[in-house]
Amino acid sequence: MSPWGAELWRLAGALAAGAAGGLAVGRPWFGLWMTTMALLAWHLWRGALFQRWLARGSGRLAREPGGLWGELYDRVLALRRRQQQRKRLLTAYLSRFRELTDALPDGAVVVRRDGGEIQWFNEAARRLLGLRSQDLGQRLNNLVRHPAFLDRFRAAEPGGSATFPAPVDGRRLLEATVVPYGTDLALVVFRDVTRIHRLERMRRDFVANISHELKTPITVLAGYLETLAEGDGTCARRWGGPLEQMREQVERMQRIVEDLLLLSRLETDPSPPSEREVDVPALVRELVEEARALSGGRHAFSVEIQEGLHLRGSAAELRSAFANLLTNAVRYTPAGGRIRVRWRADGRRACFEVEDTGPGIPAHHLPRLTERFYRVDAGRSRDTGGTGLGLAIVKHVLERHGARLEIWSEPGKGSRFACCFPCQEG
Ligand code: ADP
């Protein structure tokens, strides 16, 4: 029977007994009234007990009543038990999450996106940045004050990172990445990149040193080969062919060494390109003349130059980048092809473009073209005198000028390489 049914039966029984008792003394209504009052008092008392029990929030009753009140107690107890189970589960998840974030080698700090106030941080952030519990609610940009970090932090856009010395130990290098999430929060991840930087520097030094060391022996070899080839003795007559091949290979080595040294300089020289104004229209005209000479009339050139459009930067570096693109167009475009050169601005940016009707490059090669020694067709690159370092140099020069290299290419149709510079003020 349902608790309500039992309760109604109990009520009817009590009323009937009350009425019978009243009848026995000749006053049935009085008996009924007394019983009703007694029932009311009993329910009020049970209600008060129930309310006290709810207000206490825990504990059991000494004697759990049956009937409707018992049912209410059981339901509330079941609800409480379920709530406690959920709480235990959430606490377990939370402590597992804490253990996980504390085990992370990277520092993680959650901040408000608008004000930068710290909401949470993990153990690694404590270690790498020296954060303490009392820093919760403080602005992260007041505690980590390196300009490189502040620039990235203020930009707060996804992607991109800043590298700077750790606030607690200047010998360690940290890389910070800001990842906005939710409506108004951002996760700032700090990675210790000291080791990677040390290895990177060792790699750079190694390449620079080895290139330096090779320079002199190669120059000496080139000198002797020239002397041998120029002489009119038996040696030059007998060994003319091999000597010529050796001279070509030595020249290739010289070009590779020079390109490697230039790349090392671009990588290690911390100073930004000089703030001199570069007359790009004059530079482009000069380079196009050199490209025409290299082409030897095998290609048709078209040139479009926006006069007066100058850049601030390093003329030598820009010359090297633009010349590489022009030389590539001449080297890879078969005779009879067209090469179009443009230097123009569209208000937002100024672009130097070289477009050719050469063989084009399959799309899957494009993301890797600027890697050192990456070649689509190694044989063709070597045959045309390539070092495999040209586009790597272009990329570095452009990075130092805050510009980027954009490449469009379609096999069979041709390629377009564009160096795009953000428009400079003033
Ligand atoms: P390389 O000295 O081999 O030309 P680069 O770094 O200048 O080295 O170019 C990398 C590769 O990109 C080249 O080996 C070539 O396969 C491809 N490439 C560059 N420019 C062009 C172009 N204009 N047309 C077709 N392929 C090109």
Boltz pocket constraint, residues with backbone or C-beta under 6 A from the ligand:
constraints:
  - pocket:
      binder: B
      contacts: [[A, 324], [A, 325], [A, 328], [A, 329], [A, 332], [A, 333], [A, 356], [A, 358], [A, 359], [A, 360], [A, 361], [A, 369], [A, 370], [A, 371], [A, 374], [A, 375], [A, 376], [A, 377], [A, 381], [A, 382], [A, 385], [A, 386], [A, 387], [A, 388], [A, 389], [A, 390], [A, 391], [A, 392], [A, 415]]
      max_distance: 6.0
